[in-house]
Amino acid sequence: MVIADEMPADIVDRLLWRDAQQMLGRHAEPGVDGNCVWCGWRWPCAPRRLAERADLASRQPWREAWTVRHDLNSIRAMPGLRAGYDDRRRNRGCFE
């Protein structure tokens, strides 16, 4: 997936697309050990797969996007896997 600065014309759910792009950027690649460089789960990690689903759903009618949006919100509640997790806090070793 390519992370673009500008929103493609075929996007229906802009917020879902933006959230997906943010997660795709964080869970971008496996490390040398084959695990995600962001969360440490086996690549492709669950957040990466969810972000890919969200990217696709953001281009479809709202009924498809609705389910994925709830999935994204539920992953935010997981400690250390929140989509809005701040890089600075991660680098300091603070896992709130």
VEXTIMAR-148201 format. One line per 8 residues: for each residue x, y, z of C-alpha. Coordinates in Angstrom, 2 decimals, padded with zeros to 5 digits. Layout:
<pts>
X Y Z; ...
</pts>
This chain:
<pts>
000.00 000.00 000.00; 001.21 003.47 -000.86; 000.64 006.12 001.75; -000.37 009.30 -000.04; -000.45 012.87 001.23; -003.49 013.72 -000.87; -006.74 011.85 -000.61; -007.69 009.82 -003.71
-010.89 010.82 -005.49; -012.62 007.48 -004.87; -012.63 007.79 -001.06; -016.11 007.66 000.48; -015.20 007.67 004.20; -012.41 010.21 004.66; -011.87 009.67 008.38; -011.60 005.90 007.98
-009.14 006.35 005.12; -007.01 008.75 007.19; -006.96 006.35 010.15; -006.02 003.48 007.84; -003.13 005.48 006.36; -001.83 006.29 009.83; -001.88 002.63 010.87; -000.35 001.49 007.59
002.49 003.94 008.17; 003.19 002.62 011.65; 002.86 -001.08 010.87; 004.75 -000.63 007.61; 007.21 -003.51 007.47; 008.68 -006.52 009.19; 011.93 -006.25 011.06; 014.91 -008.56 010.60
013.25 -011.07 012.94; 010.08 -011.22 010.79; 008.00 -009.32 013.33; 006.33 -005.94 012.85; 008.69 -003.08 013.62; 005.94 -001.17 015.48; 004.13 -003.73 017.63; 006.43 -006.76 017.55
003.72 -009.18 016.41; 004.36 -011.68 013.63; 004.23 -009.97 010.21; 001.73 -009.16 008.79; 000.37 -008.23 012.21; -003.32 -007.93 013.06; -003.24 -004.09 013.08; -001.65 -004.11 009.61
-004.32 -006.46 008.24; -007.04 -004.35 009.85; -005.57 -001.17 008.34; -005.56 -002.80 004.90; -009.23 -003.73 005.39; -009.99 -000.16 006.47; -008.26 001.25 003.41; -010.41 -000.90 001.14
-013.59 -000.24 003.11; -013.08 003.54 002.95; -013.74 003.30 -000.80; -016.97 001.32 -000.44; -020.51 002.25 000.65; -020.92 003.31 004.29; -022.30 -000.08 005.40; -018.97 -001.79 004.70
-016.98 001.04 006.27; -019.13 001.03 009.42; -017.97 -002.43 010.54; -014.30 -001.70 009.94; -014.60 001.62 011.78; -015.79 -000.26 014.88; -012.91 -002.71 014.52; -010.44 000.20 014.43
-012.01 001.75 017.51; -011.76 -001.53 019.40; -008.05 -001.88 018.61; -007.46 001.61 020.01; -008.62 000.32 023.38; -005.81 -002.27 023.47; -002.82 -001.02 025.47; 000.19 -000.43 023.25
-001.75 -000.98 020.02; -003.80 002.20 019.93; -004.00 003.83 016.50; -003.41 007.21 018.14; -000.33 006.09 020.08; 002.25 008.85 020.31; 005.76 008.05 018.98; 007.43 010.21 021.62
005.87 008.23 024.46; 006.92 004.97 022.82; 010.52 006.12 022.51; 010.61 007.06 026.21; 009.40 003.59 027.19; 006.09 004.87 028.63; 003.28 002.39 027.89; 000.12 004.03 029.21
</pts>
